[in-house]
Amino acid sequence: MQVLSRPPSGAPALVLNADYRPLSYYPLSLWSWQETIKAVFLGRVDVVSTYDTLVHSPTFEMRLPSVVSLKSYVAQDRPPAFTRFNLFLRDAFACQYCGRGEDLTFDHVVPRSRGGRTTWENIVTACAPCNLAKGGRTPREAGVTPRRAPHRPTMYQLQDHGRRFPPNHLHESWLDYLYWDIELEA
């Protein structure tokens, strides 16, 4: 991971909740500079840190925000949506049968042909070879066991899992608000 001293491409702003924690780690909660300026003028956010880059009109000038915090707290305890991305995030982007991270699909633990439903509690991440090998059988019949039992994650669990996947680059002004083990490059 690279820590940048100049604004990343597009000069996005890190968006923090009113408690100064990121709204999301994976994907990282970023707004375009245009969205951020709009939110500043509408009074929805406080500017916490800025880039050296200026934007201006004939009558106004300001530095682009690099970190903003929402003025109103957004509750993070809502149940997460069941999506392919959230499923892969719950399972740490790894096949639950062999541990590989390539060619990922999702597998119905109890096959649909046997009444299995598409729910958090019946779906696991599986690589295509393991999914094909398991086929329409139960894990017991196929002689495999998911590494972790499928379950409905909380938003906090998904956020925690997201911390394991830092982006390729971060701006130095964001570091005080993100909680990854980051080695700074000279």
N, C-alpha and C positions, 0 to 999 in steps of 0.2 A: 504494500500500500504506500502511496505517495502522499505526503503532506505538502500542500501548496501554499505559497505565500502570496501569489497573485490569484485573483478570482478565477474559479473554474470556468470553463466554457459556458457562456450564457449568464454568468453571475447569479446563480440561484441563491436563495436564502434558506437557511436551516429554520424550520418552523418548530417552535417549542410550545408545549401546552402551557397553561397559566402557571403550572408548578415548575416550569423550566426543564421539563423532561421532553425529549422528542416525541412527537405524535406517533411516529413509526420509525423502526430501525431498518426494516427490510420489507419494502423498499424504504430508504431513508426519506423522511418527510422534508421535501424541498419544494419551494415555489419559485416560479420564474421571477425575474426582477420586475416584470410588468404586474404580475399578480400581487407581489409584495408591495409595490408602490400604491396600488389601488387600495389594499388593505390598510396601509398607513393612513391614507387620506380619508378613508371611511371610519377611522378610529377603532378598528378591530384588533390591532396589534400594537405592541410597544417595540421599538427598535432597541435591540440589545447590543449589537455590534454592526460596524459598517466596513465596506471595502473602501479603498482610496478612490475608486471610480466615481465620477460625478455625473449626474443627469441634470439637465436644465431645460427650461423654457425661457422665453424672453423675460419673464418676471420672477422666475423661481429657480433655485439650485439646491440640490441635496446630494449627499453621498448615498450610493446604493447600499441598502441593508444587507448584511451577510448573515445575521441571526435576528429573528423576531420571536416574540412570545405572544400568544393569544391573550386577550384581556379577559375572556370568559373561558373557564375550564371546560374541556370536553371530556366527558366520562369515557373511560377506556374499558369498562366492565361489560360492555355489550357482547353477546356471543358472536364469535367470528363467523363470517359467511363460509359456507362449504364451497370452496373453489379448488381447482387443481393446484394453483399456486400455494394456497394455505395448507392443503394436504401435504404437498412436498415440503413446505416449511416445517410443519409439525413433525414430519419424519426425517428432518435434517437433510433433505435432498439425497437420500440413500435408500436403496432397495431394502425392504424389511426382511427379505429372505436371505440375500447373499452379501449385502452391504455396499454393492457397487453404486456409483453415482451417475452412470451413463445410461442413455436410452430409457429414461424413466416413463412409466405408465402408472395406472393405478389398478389394483386388483380387488375384486370382491372376495373377502375371506370366505363367506358363505356365498357360493355362486348364485347369480340371479336365476339360473335355471332351477335352483333348489329353494327359491323364495327369498334369497338374500336381497337386501335393499341397499340403495346408494345413500348411506349415512356415514357420519364420522365413525360410528362404532363397528362398521362392517367393511371399511375401505382402508387399504394400506398402499404405500408406494412400493412398486415392484419394477424391476428392470424388465425389458421385453423378454429376454430369455427365460427368466424365472416365471413370469406370468404365463408364457406359452407352455412351459413344462408343467406348471400346476394345472392349467386348463380349467375344466369345469368341475374339478374335485375340491374337496375341503382340504385344508392344510394337513390334517391327519391322514387322509387318504393319499395325498401326494408325498407324505413323509417330510414335510417342511413345517417350520414354526416361525411365525413372525417374531422378529427381535423384540419388538414392543407391541403390546396389545393395542389395537386401535381404540381410540377414545376421542371424545369431543374436547378439544383444547380450549383454554380460556384465552382472551386477548393477551393477558400477561404472559402466558406460556409462549405464545407466538412471538411476542416482543422479545422475550428472553432468547428464543431460538434464533431470531433475526440478528441478535448481537454476535452470533458466531460467523456472520457473513459480512464483514465490513466492505464498503465499496472500494474501488480501485484508487480513488483519490478523495481527500478531504481538505477543506480549507482550514488553515491554522486557527481561525476565529471560532470554528465549530468544536474544537477539541475539548473545551471545558464542559461541554454539554453531552458528549458522547462517551460511552463506557466500553471501549474496546481496548485491548492491550495493543498499543500502537508504538512501533519503534520509529522514531523520527530519523529521517535521512539527513545527512549533512549537506 
